[in-house]
Amino acid sequence: MNVGHYFLFFNPMSSGKQLKTRIRSVGNIRKITKAMELVSVSKMKRAVDALLRTRPYAAGAWEVLRDLAAVAPAHRHPLLGEEREMNRVLLLITTSDRGLCAQFNSAVLARVEKFLAGLPEGASAAIVTIGKKGREAAARRGWNLIASFDHLSVLPSAEDVQPIARLLTRSFVEGRYDHIYICFTDFVSAIRQEAALEQLLPLHESTRLGAVRRRGERVGEQAARSEARERLRRSEFLFEPSPRAVFEQVLPRLVEVQIFQGILESI
């Protein structure tokens, strides 16, 4: 919105009092829009700060997973299951609760429609939405909406994400779905956001969200990490209480981190 220029259209026969009233009204509107702009800038800064604080944690969580998998490959967990046929898919969609945000929601919904159109013949898809706009769009399009979570569009806490993560992980472990995906808006910069769709479950190296993956190591760092993991494989470790118990604690938290990161990217 350009608030720097105002044009007054008035009847030459109007009185000076009416003209002064109009000028005051325009001045008041300018003050209000300036205040709204400052509020928006402040909200944007808080959202970006929250996002940047979580990216190193998400990247570190993946390092923990890779190290655990290196030293305990025989102790598989249902969330680390092998790739399955794509017969039943669950898709988590992140949208806003309100409109007036240009192509933010439409880009995500277009990405979802493209994904659903590309599913193998006979495959079924269920939808879980975050945000009122996603829920309304799913109802209009006749998608199989099984759950919706609203009012998470203003800096949610990690605890707010736990019910979503429990729903997704339980559905996957119980075998109701073969793959679970998340569609979100990947924050690249203040002027560039991209609709992205990433696999959430089963967990493996390629399921890291885009922003975390873009923080990837340089070639020398990758070689160093590979050598370190190889040393881990040749070492002996004692898990307390057991490898299975460690995975039970770490892997659900990793799913929560991925969902939380996707929501913060979108915000």
N, C-alpha and C positions, 0 to 999 in steps of 0.2 A: 504494500500500500504506500503510495507516495503522499506524504503529508506535508510536503514542502511548498505546495502551490495550491491556492484556493481561488476560485473564480466566483465573483458575485454577479448575479443577474437580477436587476431590479428595474422597476418602472420609474422613469424620470419624474413622474408625478408623485412618487412616494414621498412621504414626509421624512425629514432628517432623523426623527426619532425612530422610525422603522428601520432606517438604514443602520443606525447605531446599534439597534437591537440585533440585527442580522450579523453585524461585525462581531459583537460580543459572543453570539452563538457559535460562529465559526472559530473564534479564539478558544472557546471552551472545548469544542470538539478536538481541536489540535492538542490541547493539554491532556485530554482523556486518551487519545491515540498514542501520545508520547508515553504516558504512564503504562499503557498496555504493552507497548514495545519494550520498555524496560523490564516489565514483569516477564515477558517472553524470553528475553535475553538471559535473565537470571535463571529461569527454569531450564533453558537449554544448557547453561553452564553446569548446573547441578547434575543434569542427566549425563552429560559427557564425562564429568568427573567420576560419577558412579560407575560408568562403563569402563573407563580406563583403569580404575582400581581393581576390577574383577578380572581383566584379561590376563595379568600375570598369574593369578590364582588358578584360572582355568587351564593355562598352559602347564603350570606345575602339577596339577591334578593328572594330566595326561602323562607326565613323566613318571608319576607314581604308578599308574596303570602299566606302563611299558616295563618298568623295573619289576613289578610283581609278576607280570606274564613271563619275564625272562627267567626268574628264579623258581617259578612254580608252574611250569607249563602243563603238568599232568593234572593239576587241580582246577578243572574247568568249572565255570559258573554259568547258570542259565542265561545271564545277561551277556555272556561272552560266547553265546552259541554260534555254531557254524552257520554259514549263509543258507537260507532256506528258499524254497520256491516262493515267488511273490503271488500268493493266492489271496491272502487276507492282509490288508494294509490299514494301519491307523495313522492318521495325519493330524498333527497339532498345528493350528494356524494362529499366528499372532497378528491382531489388528487393533485399531483404536476403539475407544468407547464413543467418541464423537467424530463428526465430519469436519469439513472445511480444511482438509489437509492435502489438497491436490491429489496426486496419484498414489499417495501412500497406501491406501487400502486397495485400490483397483489394481496396482502392480502385484501385490501379494495374491489377490484372488485370481488374476490372470495366470500367475505362475502355478497355482493350485489346479486350475482348469486344464492347463497344458499337461501337468503330471497325471491327472486322472484320465485324460484322453489317451495317454501313452501306456496305461496299464495293460498287461496281457489279457487276452480274451478270457472271460470267465472270472477274472479277479474281482474281488469286492473291496470297497474302501469305506471306512468309518471316519468321522470327523470330530475332533475336539477343538473348540475355539477359545481363544483368549481375546476378549474385547467384544463389545456389543455389535459393532459393524460386521464382524465375522459371523456372529450368530445370525444376524438378520440376512446376510448374503446366503448362508447355508440353507436357511428356510426357503428363501426365494428360489434357489436353484434345485431344491429337492434333494440335497445331499443327506446322507445318513448321519445326522448329528446325534451323538450319544452323550455329550457333556459340553457345558459352556462355563467359562470363568470370566466375569466382568470386573471392572473397576481395578484393574492391575496396571493401568496406563500411567500412573504417576509414582515413579520410584518405589516399587514394591520391595519388601524385604525377602530374605532367603526363606523365611518361614512361610510366606505367602505361596511359594512355589511347591512346597512339600505335598499338598493334596494332589496337585497335577502330576507330580513325579510318581507318587504312589499309585495313582490310577493307571498310568502308562506302564510302569514296571510290572504291576500285578497282572495286567492284561497280557503282557508279553510272556511272563513266566508261566502263566496258566495255559499258554498255547492258543489264546483266542486270536492272536495276530502274529503273522510271520515277520513283518517289518514295521517299524514305527519311524515316521519322519516328522521333522519340524520345518515349517515354512515361516520365515521371519524376514525383517528388513535389515540387511547387513549394513552397519554404519561404517562408511569409508572415510567421509569427511563431512563437514557441515553443509556442503553443497552437493554431495554425492552419496546417495543411499541406494542399495540394490536389493531387490527381492531375491531371496536365496532359499533353496530347499535342500536340506541335508538329512542324511540318515542318523537317527538317534539310537535305535536298537536294531539288531545286536551291536554292542560296542566293539569297535575295532579302530585301528589307527586312522582310517579315512573318515571316521564320523566326527572328527573335531570340527567345530563350527568355523566358518570362513575366516572371521577376524582372528581367532586363535591360531588357525593354520597359517595365516599370512605373517604371523610372528615367527615363522619357521626359522630354523638355524641355517647359517651359511654352510657351505660345503665342508670347510674344516671342522666346524662344530658338529656337523652330522657324523663325520668320520670319528671324531672323539667320542660321541655318544655311542656309536656302534661298537667301538672298542671297549667302552666301559660296560655295555650290556653283555658283551661276549665274556668279559672277566666275571660278571655276575653269574653267568650260566655255568662257569667252571667252578664256582664257589659253592659251599654248603651253607644253608641257612636253617635256623630253627625258628619256626613260626609258633607264636604263643597267642591264643590257645591252639590254633590250627590254621593252615592255609585257607580252608573253606570259611572259617570264621572271619578271617581278615578280609576276604573277598566280600563276604556278606555285609561288612561295615563300609568298605571303600566304594564298591561299585554303585550302590544306590545313591550315595552322595555325589558320585561323578555324573549320574544322570540328572540330578538336581542342578548341579553346576551348569550343565549344558542348557537346560531349559531356562534357568535364571539368566545366563549369558544371552540367550536368544531374545528374551524379553527386554533386557537392558539395551541390546543393539537396536531393537525396534523403537524403544522410547526415545 
